[in-house]
Amino acid sequence: MKFTPELEFPGGRVKPLHYDDIDALYELYQHPEIPGQRPLQDKEHLNRMVDYSVQMAATQRGIMWAIEINGEIKGMVSGFDWQPSQLRIMMRVDGLPTLTIREREKALSVCIDFLVNKYHIRNFGYQWIAGQNEDITAMLTGMGFEHTATLSDAWRIGERTFANVAQYHFISSKDKPVPKRLGDGHDDDYSPGQNLNGTSVKGGE
């Protein structure tokens, strides 16, 4: 079963990570965006990351997509610290210098839409580290994220140096799913439970 689907947006798509993407992902991690990060040295880490991406999506602990523009991988969207019981997840986008803010926004938006519709996630977080491209903060507010807190010296960028972390949140306005009774077979909705009467869970047939 594919837990991380391909999703298209105008001008590109996001897709699950694959072993064929290792070289492109390695190039991506030669240009770390977050202050304090160093270029990746060992490609073997990426093989493990591809494996983990499948396991994490299957168990709803996280999810990763490669951002592909005109057949070229230019970035990655990640969801981590996924808390299904609280309908909450933290998002992140890493990109090559050639990934535009508009492309970043479209990729992040299509992933958020999927998580809202598929998993009913309502609370999306995003952390901006002081020193990153400030255009990202304008992108987030334009998407409906709100700057809710600043964590002082919360990100280590050196041996004795730290950077502030700006915390952004987006709350989906889509209604929460309404739980149905076990075996409820109403025509207008699905029941999440087993139908004990032996009839269909939709339509009562």
C-alpha positions in Angstrom: 0.0 0.0 0.0 1.3 3.5 -0.9 1.0 5.6 2.2 2.7 8.6 0.6 0.9 9.5 -2.7 2.1 11.5 -5.6 0.4 14.9 -5.6 0.4 17.4 -8.5 0.4 21.2 -8.4 0.7 23.7 -11.2 4.3 23.4 -12.5 5.3 20.3 -10.6 4.5 17.6 -8.2 5.5 16.0 -4.9 6.3 12.3 -4.8 7.4 9.6 -2.3 11.2 9.2 -1.7 12.8 6.5 -3.8 16.3 4.9 -3.9 16.6 6.4 -7.5 16.5 9.8 -5.9 19.6 9.4 -3.7 21.9 11.4 -5.9 19.4 14.3 -6.2 18.7 14.2 -2.4 22.4 14.2 -1.7 22.8 17.4 -3.8 19.9 18.9 -1.9 21.6 18.3 1.4 24.8 20.0 0.1 22.9 23.3 0.4 21.5 23.2 3.9 19.1 26.1 4.5 18.9 26.0 8.3 21.6 27.8 10.2 24.1 25.5 11.9 23.6 22.6 9.6 26.5 21.1 7.6 26.5 19.5 4.2 25.7 15.8 4.3 28.9 13.7 3.9 27.6 10.1 3.8 25.0 9.0 1.2 24.3 5.9 3.2 22.2 8.2 5.5 19.9 8.9 2.6 19.3 5.2 2.0 18.2 4.9 5.6 16.0 8.0 5.2 14.2 6.5 2.3 13.5 3.3 4.4 12.4 5.4 7.3 10.1 7.5 5.1 8.0 4.4 4.3 8.0 3.2 7.9 7.0 6.6 9.3 4.2 7.1 6.9 2.8 3.6 7.5 2.7 4.2 11.2 1.7 7.9 11.1 4.8 9.2 12.8 5.9 11.3 9.8 5.7 11.8 6.1 8.2 12.9 3.4 7.8 14.0 -0.2 10.4 15.0 -2.8 9.5 18.2 -4.7 9.9 17.7 -8.4 9.9 20.7 -10.9 10.1 19.9 -14.6 11.4 16.4 -13.8 14.2 17.7 -11.5 14.1 17.2 -7.7 14.5 20.7 -6.1 13.4 20.1 -2.6 11.6 18.1 0.0 8.5 18.5 2.2 8.6 16.8 5.5 6.0 16.3 8.2 7.3 15.2 11.6 6.3 15.1 15.2 3.0 13.7 13.9 0.4 13.3 16.7 -2.6 11.5 15.2 -4.6 11.5 18.4 -4.3 15.3 18.6 -4.6 15.9 14.8 -1.3 17.8 14.9 1.9 17.8 12.8 5.0 19.9 12.3 5.9 20.8 8.7 9.3 21.7 7.0 10.5 22.4 3.5 14.1 22.1 2.4 15.1 23.4 -1.1 17.9 24.0 -3.5 18.8 27.6 -4.2 16.8 27.3 -7.4 13.5 26.4 -5.6 11.4 29.6 -5.7 9.3 30.7 -2.8 6.2 30.3 -5.0 7.2 26.7 -5.8 7.8 26.0 -2.2 4.4 27.4 -1.3 2.6 25.3 -3.9 4.3 22.1 -2.7 3.6 22.8 0.9 0.0 23.7 0.2 -0.8 20.5 -1.7 0.7 18.4 1.1 -1.3 20.2 3.7 -4.5 19.8 1.7 -3.8 16.0 1.5 -3.2 15.7 5.2 -6.3 17.6 6.0 -8.5 15.6 3.7 -7.0 12.1 4.3 -6.1 12.2 8.0 -8.2 15.2 9.2 -5.2 16.9 10.6 -6.2 20.4 11.8 -3.1 21.9 13.6 0.0 22.5 11.4 3.2 23.9 12.8 6.2 25.4 11.1 9.4 26.6 12.7 11.5 29.3 11.1 15.1 29.6 12.3 16.6 33.1 12.6 19.0 33.3 9.7 16.8 31.5 7.1 15.4 33.3 4.1 13.0 35.9 5.5 10.7 35.4 2.4 9.7 32.1 4.0 7.9 34.0 6.8 6.0 36.1 4.3 5.0 32.9 2.5 3.7 31.3 5.7 1.6 34.3 6.7 0.2 34.4 3.1 -0.8 30.8 3.5 -2.7 31.5 6.7 0.0 30.6 9.2 0.1 32.8 12.3 3.3 33.7 14.2 2.3 32.5 17.7 5.6 32.4 19.6 9.3 33.0 19.5 11.6 30.6 21.3 14.8 32.4 22.4 18.1 30.7 21.7 16.2 27.5 21.0 18.3 26.3 18.0 22.0 25.5 18.3 24.1 26.9 15.4 27.6 26.5 16.8 29.6 25.4 19.7 28.3 28.2 21.9 26.0 30.1 19.7 22.2 29.8 19.4 19.4 31.2 17.2 15.8 32.1 17.9 13.0 30.0 16.6 9.8 31.6 15.3 6.9 29.3 15.8 4.0 29.4 13.2 0.7 27.6 13.3 -2.1 27.1 10.8 -5.5 25.8 12.0 -7.6 24.1 9.3 -11.1 25.4 9.2 -12.4 22.1 7.8 -14.9 20.5 10.1 -13.8 17.6 12.1 -15.3 14.2 11.1 -18.3 13.2 13.1 -18.0 9.8 14.7 -20.9 7.4 13.9 -22.4 4.6 16.0 -21.0 1.1 15.5 -22.9 -0.5 12.7 -24.7 2.8 11.7 -25.6 2.5 8.0 -27.0 5.9 7.1 -27.2 6.7 3.4 -25.4 10.0 3.6 -22.2 8.9 5.3 -19.9 6.0 6.1 -19.6 4.3 9.4 -16.1 3.7 10.8 -17.2 0.6 12.6 -18.4 -2.9 11.7 -22.0 -3.3 10.8 -23.3 -5.9 13.2 -26.6 -6.3 11.3 -24.8 -7.7 8.3 -25.9 -4.9 6.0 -23.7 -2.5 4.0 -22.0 0.3 5.9 -23.3 2.7 3.2 -26.7 2.7 1.8 -28.0 -0.1 4.1 -28.1 -2.6 1.2 
